[in-house]
Amino acid sequence: MLRLCRYHLVTVGFLLSLLGAAFAAPPEAGKQPGPQTVSPKTALPPIPLSLDEVLAWVDRTHPLLQGAGTDKVVARGRLLKALGAFEPSLVNDMEIERFIPQVNPQKGSQTVGFNDTFLDMRSPSGIRGIAGVREVIGTASIPDLGFANNSRQVLLGAFIPLLKGLMVNPENAELQRSGLADPRADIQIAKTRQDLFLGGATQYWDWVAAWKQADVHRRALKVAEDRFKQIEQRAKAGAAAPLDAVEANQEVQRRKEALVAATRVVEQEQYKLSMYLWEKDAPAAPGGERVPDFPKQISLPQPEAVRADKVNARTARPEVREIDIEARLNNIDLELAKNNLLPSLDLEAAPARNPANFVLGLGYRFGAEFRVPFLQRHATGEVLEAQGKADRFVLIQKFREQQVIVDVDNAVSAIERAKERIAAAAQSLQLARTLEEGERFRFSLGATSVLFVNLRERNSVDTEGQYIRALADYQKALALYQWAIGAWAKTPASAMPVSYRPIVK
């Protein structure tokens, strides 16, 4: 009777110690819960793959970013193409006419002409001018700007639109559009970098979580295999029921299947991550030895910092900047369409080129043309179309700015809820381990069966998986916040990637 009381006292004391451990401090977020294995060797461990290294790798070698960089080349080409409309041209024009003068036919047929050499220049303002020299062929009179015994003539000419086409014309509009091509390319590069960095960070933490999950299943399988060996030996010795060995063997097979499924998830996440890490024009898969621990939790952004980030994000996010570029392009079209509503009043002064002037003299001609269209349906339609687009861009810009604010609030909410999940999952994991250890102790005393031990261990595995997912979701929420405030659109990653040998399949 005394021995039985002592037994109960020991059991009660052990359970009290387990309950005290259940309400101890949760494990650190930066470390994977569970037993830590220490290698007896003193070799240096491999360098863990950090998120900064992944982002730097993406920024340096990813094909989509390199492809986005070609937009800068396209922008420069478009600018040169637009400037080509205003390049000066060196023109050599020779014209010879053979005719019989009607005023004095007795002179017979005459052959006269000229050879013009001049520069033809055009300004973005719409003014066009020429300057050069005309050399007379044959006998002709030169009334204006003649020299070298009137055998040559100074060529000066100009075409000036006073209303329609002055400062606003299709060629100048294309030049202004091409000037926005370079900042537009910068926005596309920033947008591509933002999306790649968010996708790379999310995939990186999924990869880390998959390896941690597989490690949990691997440790659980090792425990089940050791127990099966012990129970099998006891069953052969007659100290345990044969059904307990069958139960233990079934649990081993169940955990093997779970480990195989977890290994498949690891391979899947590794393949996905390799699409963000390129080496020599091919995806590179990091090895499992480079899987890092989850970093420690950081403090939540203060409300003042969040408000400042929202203000900055409204100008830093490429989605908002893209709408601004599109609106400026549409304003160019709107200004051109309004200019087309004006009547045209064109002045022209140029050397004469009429064959009759060969007889009367090689002089200059001057002209003015005034044209007023009546209906203006084409130009009015262009104005309405451009004005409608301008109004739509104003509404889209308001939507984008509000969307940025919502994205920041959503990221902050994700961080807060993830921290709460980590705290709850850590406490749940401590309780699950307490129940697991208590059930093992009861099993060692013969007070329970192997079935209940397996159930407690399964509960620990599931709870640890939830804890790992909470840690990964917290890190993904931090990455979402960086994306929401446009941090990756302004500066690339500063870390330099560390070289390593990819896994050989």
Residue, then its C-alpha position, 0 to 999 in steps of 0.5 A: m500500500l505504501r508503494l502504491c501511494r509513492y507511485h501516485l505521488v511520483t505520477v502526480g508530480f510528473l504531471l504537475s511538472l508537465l503542466g508547468a512546462a505547458f505554460a512556459a514561454p513560447p519558442e522563439a520565432g526565429k528557431q524551428p521548435g523541436p530537438q536540435t541536432v549538433s554535428p560532431k564535426t567542426a566543419l563550417p556550415p553552408i551559408p543560409l540562403s537569405l531573402d536579400e540574396v534571393l532579391a539581389w539574384v532576381d535583380r541581377t539575372h532574371p530574364l524578365l527584368q533583363g527583357a524589361g531593360t530592353d524597353k529603354v532601348v526601344a524608348r531611345g529608338r523612338l526618340l531618335k525616330a521622332l527627331g528624324a522628322f526635324e533633321p536638316s536635309l542637303v538637297n541638290d535639285m537641277e531643272i532644265e526646260r526647253f521651250i519657244p518664247q511666245v513673246n518673241p518667237q523669232k528667237g527660236s527654241q531656248t534651253v534654260g534652267f537652274n541647279d539648286t543646292f540648299l539646306d531644307m530645315r524644319s523646326p518643331s514649331g512648324i516653321r520650315g525654311i531653306a537656305g542655299v545657292r542657285e546657279v543659272i543654266g543658260t540665259a536668264s534674268i535674276p531680279d532678286l539676290g543675285f551675285a557673280n554677274n547674276s549667274r547665281q542667286v541666294l536661295l532663302g525661303a520660309f513656310i510659316p503656319l500662323l494659326k493651325g500647326l504653329m507649335v502644335n503639329p503631328e510631328n511635334a506631338e510625336l516628339q513629345r510622346s517619344g520624350l515620355a517613352d523613357p520614363r514610361a520604360d522606367i515605370q515598366i521596369a519598376k513594375t516588373r521588379q515589384d512583381l518579381f520581388l513579391g513573387g520571389a519573396t513569397q515563393y522563398w518563404d513557401w520553400v523554407a516552410a516546405w523544408k521545415q514541414a518535411d523535417v517535422h515529418r522526418r523526425a516523426l517517422k524516426v520516432a515511430e520507427d524506433r518505437f516499432k522496433q522496441i514493441e516488436q522486440r517486446a512482442k517477440a519476448g511475450a511482454a507486449a501484445p502482437l497487435d501493438a506491433v501491428e499498430a506501431n508498424q501501421e503508424v510507421q507506414r502512415r508517416k512514411e506516406a506523409l513524409v513522401a507527400a511532404t517531400r513532393v511539396v519540397e520539390q514543387e516549391q524548389y522548382k518554383l523558386s528556381m524560376y526566380l534564381w537564374e544562373k547561366d541562362a537556366p533556373a538554379a535550384p538551391g539545396g536543402e543545406r541552405v535552408p535558413d531558420f525563420p528570423k525573429q519578429i520585428s516590431l509593427p510599423q508605428p501609425e505615424a510611419v504607416r501614414a508616411d508610407k501611404v503618402n510616399a506610396r502614392t508617388a512611388r508605386p508604379e501603378v500610380r506613376e503609370i496613370d500619370i504618364e498615360a494622362r500626359l500622353n493623352n493631354i498631348d493628343l487633346e492639345l493636338a485635337k484642339n489645334n486642329l479646330l483652328p482655321s489655317l493661315d499659312l505664309e510662304a516665301a520661296p524662290a520661283r520655280n515656274p517655267a515662265n519665270f525663265v523668261l521673265g526672270l528667276g525671282y521669288r514668289f510670296g503667298a498667303e493662304f487662309r482656310v476655314p473648314f465648316l463642319q469640323r466633324h473629324a477634329t471635333g470627334e478627336v477632341l471629344e475622344a481625348q477629353g473623354k480619356a482625360d476624364r477617365f484617367v482622373l477617375i482611374q488615378k483616384f482609384r489607384e491612389q485609394q488602392v495603394i492605401v488599401d494595399v498598405d492597410n491590408a499588409v499591416s493587417a496581415i502582419e498583425r494577424a500573423k503575429e497573433r497566429i504565431a503566439a497562439a500556435a506557439q502556445s498550442l504547440q507547447l500544450a501539444r508537446t506536453l500531452e505527447e510527453g505525458e502520454r508517452f510516460r503513461f504508455s511506459l507505465g502501461a496505463t495507455s495504448v500505443l494508439f493514444v500515443n500515436l494520436r498525441e504525436r500526430n496532434s503535435v505534428d499537425t500543430e507544429g505544421q500550423y506554427i510553421r505556416a504562421l511563421a511563413d505567413y508572417q514573413k510573407a506579410l512583411a514582403l507584402y508590406q514592402w510591395a504595398i509601399g513601393a519600396w522595391a520600385k525605388t531601390p534594388a536589393s543591395a546584397m550580393p548573391v553568394s555562389y553555390r553549386p546547384i543540386v545535381k538531379 
